[in-house]
Amino acid sequence: MALYFSAAKIPALADYTFKQRSRILSIALSLISVPDKLFLNVVKLALLAPLFILIARVEGWLILLPLVALVTFYPLITNPLMLFFAQKELDNAIKKFTAEEKAALDDDEEEVNDLDHKDK
């Protein structure tokens, strides 16, 4: 599996809109195994803890340096990791997303039919 920095670069998600890719990724992340979730969260904690300790010890305007580092580097490191782990469950997530979309369309169609029958 390749390491991607953006969900738009993942070939399986290329045909979907931004909103659809986001939904599929959230489904995929909910499907990953507990050990993988634990590892991902430990990595995030390992990245955040030193920066927050540094922020707590710095005074004055120097506090901006660790904050800028946090805002800049945290997504650059965690997003590719999340995408990497989500790729394992991407096929299942796409199937689930497609089923949800179909069910939503069916529900909308039923509502329209119900409204049409009420009008008559």
C-alpha positions as CSV (number, residue, x, y, z in Angstrom):
1,M,0.0,0.0,0.0
2,A,1.2,3.4,-0.9
3,L,1.4,6.4,1.4
4,Y,-0.9,9.3,0.3
5,F,-1.1,12.8,1.7
6,S,-4.5,13.5,0.2
7,A,-7.6,11.3,-0.2
8,A,-8.0,12.7,-3.7
9,K,-4.8,10.9,-4.7
10,I,-6.1,7.4,-3.7
11,P,-7.1,5.7,-7.0
12,A,-10.2,4.0,-5.4
13,L,-11.6,7.4,-4.4
14,A,-10.7,9.4,-7.5
15,D,-14.3,9.2,-8.9
16,Y,-15.9,10.6,-5.7
17,T,-16.6,14.2,-4.7
18,F,-14.9,15.7,-1.7
19,K,-17.9,15.1,0.5
20,Q,-18.3,11.5,-0.6
21,R,-14.5,10.8,-0.1
22,S,-14.8,12.2,3.4
23,R,-17.8,10.0,4.2
24,I,-16.1,6.9,2.8
25,L,-12.9,7.6,4.8
26,S,-14.9,8.1,8.0
27,I,-16.6,4.7,7.4
28,A,-13.2,3.1,6.6
29,L,-11.7,4.5,9.8
30,S,-14.6,3.2,11.8
31,L,-13.9,-0.3,10.3
32,I,-10.2,-0.5,11.1
33,S,-9.2,-3.0,13.8
34,V,-8.7,-2.1,17.4
35,P,-4.9,-2.6,17.4
36,D,-4.6,-0.3,14.4
37,K,-6.8,2.3,16.1
38,L,-4.7,2.0,19.2
39,F,-1.4,2.4,17.3
40,L,-2.8,5.4,15.4
41,N,-3.9,7.1,18.6
42,V,-0.6,6.4,20.3
43,V,1.3,7.9,17.4
44,K,-0.9,11.0,17.6
45,L,-0.4,11.3,21.4
46,A,3.4,10.9,20.9
47,L,3.3,13.8,18.5
48,L,1.2,16.0,20.6
49,A,2.5,15.5,24.1
50,P,6.0,17.0,23.6
51,L,4.7,20.0,21.8
52,F,2.2,20.7,24.6
53,I,4.9,20.3,27.2
54,L,7.0,22.8,25.2
55,I,4.1,25.2,25.0
56,A,3.5,24.9,28.7
57,R,7.2,25.8,29.5
58,V,7.6,28.7,27.0
59,E,6.7,32.2,27.9
60,G,5.8,35.3,25.9
61,W,5.8,35.5,22.1
62,L,8.0,32.4,21.8
63,I,4.9,30.3,22.5
64,L,3.9,31.0,18.8
65,L,6.8,28.8,17.5
66,P,5.5,25.5,19.0
67,L,2.0,26.4,18.1
68,V,2.9,27.0,14.5
69,A,4.9,23.8,14.5
70,L,1.8,22.0,15.9
71,V,-0.6,23.4,13.4
72,T,1.7,22.8,10.5
73,F,3.2,19.4,11.1
74,Y,0.5,17.5,13.0
75,P,-1.8,17.2,9.9
76,L,1.2,16.5,7.6
77,I,2.1,13.5,9.7
78,T,-1.3,12.2,10.9
79,N,-3.3,12.5,7.7
80,P,-1.0,10.1,5.7
81,L,-1.1,7.6,8.6
82,M,-4.9,7.8,8.8
83,L,-5.1,7.3,5.0
84,F,-2.7,4.4,5.2
85,F,-4.8,2.5,7.8
86,A,-8.0,3.4,6.1
87,Q,-6.8,1.8,2.8
88,K,-7.1,-1.6,4.4
89,E,-10.9,-1.2,4.8
90,L,-11.5,1.0,1.8
91,D,-13.3,-1.7,-0.3
92,N,-15.7,-2.5,2.6
93,A,-16.2,1.2,3.2
94,I,-17.1,1.9,-0.4
95,K,-19.6,-1.0,-0.4
96,K,-21.2,0.3,2.8
97,F,-21.3,3.9,1.4
98,T,-22.9,2.7,-1.8
99,A,-25.5,0.7,0.2
100,E,-26.2,3.8,2.3
101,E,-26.5,6.0,-0.7
102,K,-28.9,3.6,-2.4
103,A,-31.0,3.3,0.7
104,A,-31.2,7.1,1.0
105,L,-32.3,7.4,-2.7
106,D,-34.9,4.7,-2.1
107,D,-36.2,6.6,1.0
108,D,-36.4,9.8,-1.0
109,E,-38.2,8.1,-3.8
110,E,-40.7,6.6,-1.4
111,E,-41.3,10.1,0.1
112,V,-42.0,11.6,-3.3
113,N,-44.4,8.8,-4.1
114,D,-46.2,9.3,-0.8
115,L,-46.5,13.0,-1.5
116,D,-47.8,12.3,-5.0
117,H,-50.5,9.9,-3.6
118,K,-51.6,12.5,-1.0
119,D,-52.0,15.2,-3.7
120,K,-54.4,12.9,-5.6
